[in-house]
Amino acid sequence: MRRKEKAAKAIVFLVTGVTALLWIIPIVWAFFTSFKTETEIKTKGFGFLPKEWTFENYINIFGNTDNAPIIRWFGNSMIIAVTVAVLSVALVSVTAYGYSRLNFKYRDTLFYMLMGISLFPNIINIIPLYQMMTWLKWVNTNMAMIVPGLGAVTNIFLVRQFSLGIPKEFDEAAKIDGAREFAVFARVILPMLKPVLTVVALFSFTGSWNDFLWPTIVFNDVEKMPLTAGLKLLNGAYGGFQLGPILAAACIAIFPTFVLYLFAQKYFLQSMSLSSGVKG
């Protein structure tokens, strides 16, 4: 049995390691290539470390404020992503509490209908959603990114399942002490949801930050674009296709999500346990 367990662990470790390399190698290559000259990129082929280190690509993208204002795009993306993350946590926590702790007619039916609707691919919503944004006059505004970004049913499911792992005795004890429903939610359940809500905030932030298709549809004003939509314009911003500035901009784009995952990774493990909010 021990040999089988060791063999299974070795296989899992091997598969995990190979998968990690497949994800990491392109990112590492892009990072180092962003410090190469355009000539070296086009003539030396695939290689990691630059033969001649240069910050020219970063200087170019930060200095180009006319047709590719990357600092403005970065700020737009940050405002949108942070707003989506904060509002998603507020909305999802209340919704998941209702589906997990409250008893009302057709509760489970409504929840499973919601889950069923979420199975449809998002691409089929593009046209009607754009028509709604036009009707609301939200085209070229942050509202077109923020409001649709709050409807992640997966986050509701995640928080609901986590909440179901919290014993109902906590609710009953609080109600015996005279707490009303909102007080039970805000003072008892909400603090226990911190690990999973942190994951929801992270997923919401990264989902909004990395969204590419939708912002390219609802934004046509260069100054108002988020970073992902703006990156598309870099293809012709320097008089032709140049890989160096594009990779430099891509490295800047992934930096915030990298930092967030670095500091929030412990909450992923906590959120995997449905009773991790319960201590003692």
Beta strands, then each sheet from edge to edge (+ up, - down):
end
